[in-house]
Amino acid sequence: MKRLTGLVLTVLIYVSAEAQTNSPYSRYGLGDVVQNHNIATRGMGSIAAGYTDFQNLNFTNPASYGNLSYINPEALRLNPTLQRSTIFEFGAEFTNLTLKNVSPSANFSSKDINIPYIGMGLPIKMLKANRKGIFLGTTFSLKPANRISYKIANFEDAPGIDSIGTVYEGSGGLHEASLGAGVRIRNLSLGFDIGHAFGRKQYNTNLTFFNDTAAYFSSTTYTNTSLKGAFVNAGIQYELRLKNKAQIVLGGYGRFQQILRGDQNNTSETVYTDIYGEKVRIDSVFSDIVKGQVIRPATIGAGFTYRDAGSHWLVGADYEFTQWDKYRFYGQPDSVVNSYKIRAGVEYYPATSTTLLKNYFKFVRYRFGFNFGPDYVKVDNTALPQFGFSLGAGFPLKLRRGFYETQSSQLNTAIEFGTRGDKKSNLTENTIRISIGFSMSDLWFRRYKYD
């Protein structure tokens, strides 16, 4: 890690023309961890443990899936036209990353556009069970879990020649496809996700010798590891109803430690550059596929949300811990350390049951939140500090005017500002992320009774 913070950030020369982030910290572990949160909760600091909403999918706590077929009586009183609906949800995000290196002084910025998730939630209607306070919901989702993207260079003097240039490059990441189910039994909700994680971790190291009087061959080493394995997530929520009709939801969630199976191959080659600037391979060495295991650490989280009697204010907070000291890549540890994150957020919804539909902006949900905690990347045996805050809003795409208008889709937006590192860190990352999410809710998969 000391070598990383001492690099001369000449990445401007080496960055690909494609739009992608260039984060040196994604070199460690399985890459930068992608948020497992929908756009609605990102606007509130990414709270999730106690968050539940039958119109938005909460991927972090599977216990919320049972509420897809349940409508809070207070919300139904304020809006009698609400109905249980199938949800199709996806998001898009634009990320601007700025790197600042103190010694030597250098700045770099990169931009990227990604789809953070695609998911579907289906309420399961069972009249007899619903009358007894039992509600079921299922989900399907596809989303990235980790991203690896960096290309950095280091130049140093060497005896006998002018200098040695080393370029480190990495790409890949991990994706998840999962099926989830949740059940609400009166005030208690339980849920789980089962899925398959797949991806690759590829990193290359190119070594070039510079000299005014002699020419040297360059060498490149390629390491490519394909990864796959099953995973299980679980969650729990319990709703407390207060005498003034306000409610508190206590929640907890966890990802069990996962074993990924790896297939790794290595290639080393010697090349020279011809008069046309093309690299010509002189010789190369290929290794057989090496099988191994990667231990992906467990994560647990707990928190709560409080919603007032009029459903105008939602306040929540979470604590999340990841046991990174258990991480192993083919039996080897990495420069990572146990990490935690504290999140808090608030949402304000101005509308009441008497608000006129022409007052559109009173039906908008306004959000704010923040989070902080040490990062999992270790620098000089110390975790990097992290801090972020966010603003967001949920816009109804159509105001429902009656029972037979079944669509209740939303456009959720969030702007997140994050910092990785501080004044004591040689290398600091500043992130601005703009996200939009569409939650399209309607009465799908139902047979017409009248034609």
Buried (B, 14 or more C-beta within 10 A) or exposed (E): BEEBBBBBBBBEEBBEEEEBBBBBBBBBBBBBBBBBBBBBBBBBBBBBBBBBBBBBBBBBBBBBBBBBBBBBEBBEEBBEBBBBBBBBBBBBBBBBBBBBBBEEEBEBEBEBEBEBBBBBBBBBEEEEBBEEEBBBBBBBBBBBBBBBBBBBBBBEEEEEBBEBBBBBBBBBBBBBEBEBBBBBBEEBBBBBBBBEBBBBBBBBBBBBBBEEEEEEBBBBBBBBBBBBBEBBBBBBBBBEEEEEBBBBBBBBBBBEBBEBEBBBBBBBBBBEEEEEEEEEEEEEEEEEEEEBBBBBBBBBBBBBBBBBEBBBBBBBBBBBBBBBBBBBBEEEEBBBBBBBBBBBBBBBBEBEEEBEEEEEEEBBBBBBBBBBBBBBBBBEEEBBBBBBBBBBBBBBEEBBEEEEEBBBBBBBBBBBBBBBBEEEBBBBBBBBBBBBBBBBBBEEEEEEEEE
